[in-house]
Amino acid sequence: MALAVLPATAAAGSSARAATKSERSAIMASFTANDGSSSEVHGVYVSQSNPSLAVVCVRTPEAGTQAYVFRHAHSWRYVTSGPVGRAGNPADRRLGQACG
């Protein structure tokens, strides 16, 4: 599985940090179990204020950039997705800005 991750500076304007290798692996396992494809993923970030909240950034020609939000409670689970800044509750939307 090939995964390109944006530099940590891409998330500098948000309250997110790039996921560590182990976080990214676990989050991507959950993402691919739900979505089935990691080919369009361009970033995986974890909230700095709530490390049990993460976002997978996906860019497609059809839909543009989408934010897939995950929460960790024993394992990473899909919560919501949508255009950047429009998916989920306010905390989800703020985290999605890392996909910018």
Sine and cosine of phi, psi and omega as CSV:
sin_phi,cos_phi,sin_psi,cos_psi,sin_omega,cos_omega
0.00,0.00,0.85,-0.52,0.04,-1.00
-1.00,-0.03,0.70,-0.71,-0.02,-1.00
-0.61,-0.79,0.89,-0.45,0.07,-1.00
-0.99,-0.12,0.78,-0.63,-0.01,-1.00
-0.89,-0.45,0.74,-0.68,0.03,-1.00
-0.91,0.42,0.49,-0.87,0.06,-1.00
-0.86,0.52,0.45,-0.89,-0.01,-1.00
-0.83,0.56,-0.46,0.89,0.00,-1.00
-0.91,0.41,-0.37,0.93,0.03,-1.00
-0.90,0.43,-0.48,0.88,0.00,-1.00
-0.99,-0.11,0.11,0.99,-0.11,-0.99
-0.85,0.52,-0.56,0.83,-0.02,-1.00
-0.99,0.17,-0.07,1.00,-0.02,-1.00
-0.92,-0.38,-0.04,-1.00,0.03,-1.00
-0.99,-0.16,0.60,0.80,-0.03,-1.00
-0.82,-0.57,0.37,-0.93,0.09,-1.00
-0.79,-0.61,0.39,-0.92,0.07,-1.00
-0.88,0.47,0.66,-0.76,0.02,-1.00
-0.92,0.40,0.57,-0.82,0.10,-1.00
-0.94,0.35,0.19,-0.98,-0.02,-1.00
-0.85,0.53,-0.70,0.71,-0.02,-1.00
-0.94,0.33,-0.63,0.77,0.07,-1.00
-0.88,0.47,-0.74,0.67,-0.02,-1.00
-0.85,0.53,-0.67,0.74,0.01,-1.00
-0.87,0.48,-0.72,0.69,-0.02,-1.00
-0.93,0.36,-0.66,0.75,0.00,-1.00
-0.91,0.41,-0.69,0.72,0.00,-1.00
-0.91,0.41,-0.54,0.84,0.07,-1.00
-0.88,0.47,-0.68,0.74,0.04,-1.00
-0.93,0.36,-0.66,0.75,0.01,-1.00
-0.88,0.48,-0.75,0.66,-0.04,-1.00
-0.93,0.36,-0.47,0.88,0.07,-1.00
-0.92,0.40,-0.54,0.84,0.00,-1.00
-1.00,0.00,-0.69,0.72,-0.11,-0.99
-1.00,-0.10,-0.59,0.81,0.02,-1.00
1.00,-0.03,-0.20,0.98,-0.05,-1.00
-0.61,-0.80,0.73,-0.68,0.06,-1.00
-0.95,-0.32,0.09,1.00,-0.11,-0.99
-0.91,0.42,-0.42,0.91,-0.04,-1.00
-0.96,-0.27,0.15,0.99,0.02,-1.00
-0.96,0.28,0.75,-0.66,0.04,-1.00
-0.84,-0.54,0.08,1.00,0.06,-1.00
-0.03,-1.00,0.53,-0.85,0.08,-1.00
-0.72,-0.69,0.85,-0.52,-0.08,-1.00
-0.78,-0.63,0.46,-0.89,0.04,-1.00
-0.86,-0.51,0.64,-0.77,0.02,-1.00
-0.89,0.45,0.69,-0.72,0.06,-1.00
-0.97,0.25,-0.52,0.86,-0.03,-1.00
-1.00,0.03,-0.36,0.93,-0.01,-1.00
-0.62,-0.79,1.00,0.02,-0.09,-1.00
-0.91,0.41,-0.02,1.00,0.09,-1.00
-1.00,-0.10,0.23,0.97,0.01,-1.00
-0.83,-0.56,0.78,-0.62,-0.03,-1.00
-0.66,-0.75,0.31,-0.95,0.04,-1.00
-0.70,-0.72,0.66,-0.75,0.13,-0.99
-0.95,-0.30,0.79,-0.61,-0.04,-1.00
-0.98,-0.17,0.82,-0.57,-0.05,-1.00
-0.83,-0.56,0.71,-0.71,0.04,-1.00
-0.87,-0.50,0.85,-0.53,0.05,-1.00
-0.83,-0.56,0.48,-0.88,0.03,-1.00
-0.89,0.45,-0.56,0.83,-0.06,-1.00
-0.97,0.24,-0.73,0.68,-0.14,-0.99
-0.96,-0.29,-0.11,0.99,-0.07,-1.00
0.97,0.25,-0.47,-0.88,-0.02,-1.00
-1.00,0.09,0.77,-0.64,0.01,-1.00
-0.85,-0.53,0.56,-0.83,0.04,-1.00
-0.94,-0.33,0.83,-0.56,0.06,-1.00
-0.95,-0.31,0.92,-0.40,-0.09,-1.00
-1.00,-0.09,0.67,-0.74,0.02,-1.00
-0.79,-0.62,0.52,-0.85,0.11,-0.99
-0.84,-0.54,0.55,-0.83,-0.01,-1.00
-0.96,-0.28,0.86,-0.50,0.13,-0.99
-0.52,-0.85,1.00,-0.04,-0.11,-0.99
0.98,0.21,-0.54,0.84,0.10,-0.99
-0.36,-0.93,0.24,-0.97,0.02,-1.00
-0.98,0.18,0.78,-0.63,-0.01,-1.00
-0.78,-0.62,0.66,-0.75,0.05,-1.00
-0.89,0.45,0.68,-0.73,0.01,-1.00
-0.91,-0.41,-0.82,0.57,-0.07,-1.00
-0.32,-0.95,0.24,-0.97,0.09,-1.00
-0.45,-0.89,0.30,-0.96,0.04,-1.00
0.28,-0.96,-0.10,-0.99,0.04,-1.00
-0.85,0.53,0.52,-0.86,-0.01,-1.00
-0.81,0.59,0.77,-0.64,0.03,-1.00
0.99,0.12,0.05,1.00,-0.03,-1.00
-0.81,-0.59,0.00,1.00,-0.07,-1.00
-0.99,-0.14,0.82,-0.58,0.15,-0.99
0.98,0.17,-0.34,-0.94,-0.03,-1.00
-0.98,0.20,0.04,-1.00,-0.03,-1.00
-0.82,0.57,-0.64,0.76,0.01,-1.00
-0.91,0.42,-0.65,0.76,0.04,-1.00
-0.89,0.45,-0.69,0.72,-0.02,-1.00
-0.91,0.42,-0.64,0.76,0.05,-1.00
-0.88,0.47,-0.71,0.70,0.00,-1.00
-0.89,0.45,-0.63,0.78,0.01,-1.00
-0.87,0.50,-0.38,0.93,0.03,-1.00
-0.88,0.47,-0.35,0.94,0.06,-1.00
-0.88,0.47,-0.38,0.92,0.01,-1.00
-0.98,0.20,-0.31,0.95,-0.03,-1.00
0.00,1.00,0.00,0.00,0.00,0.00
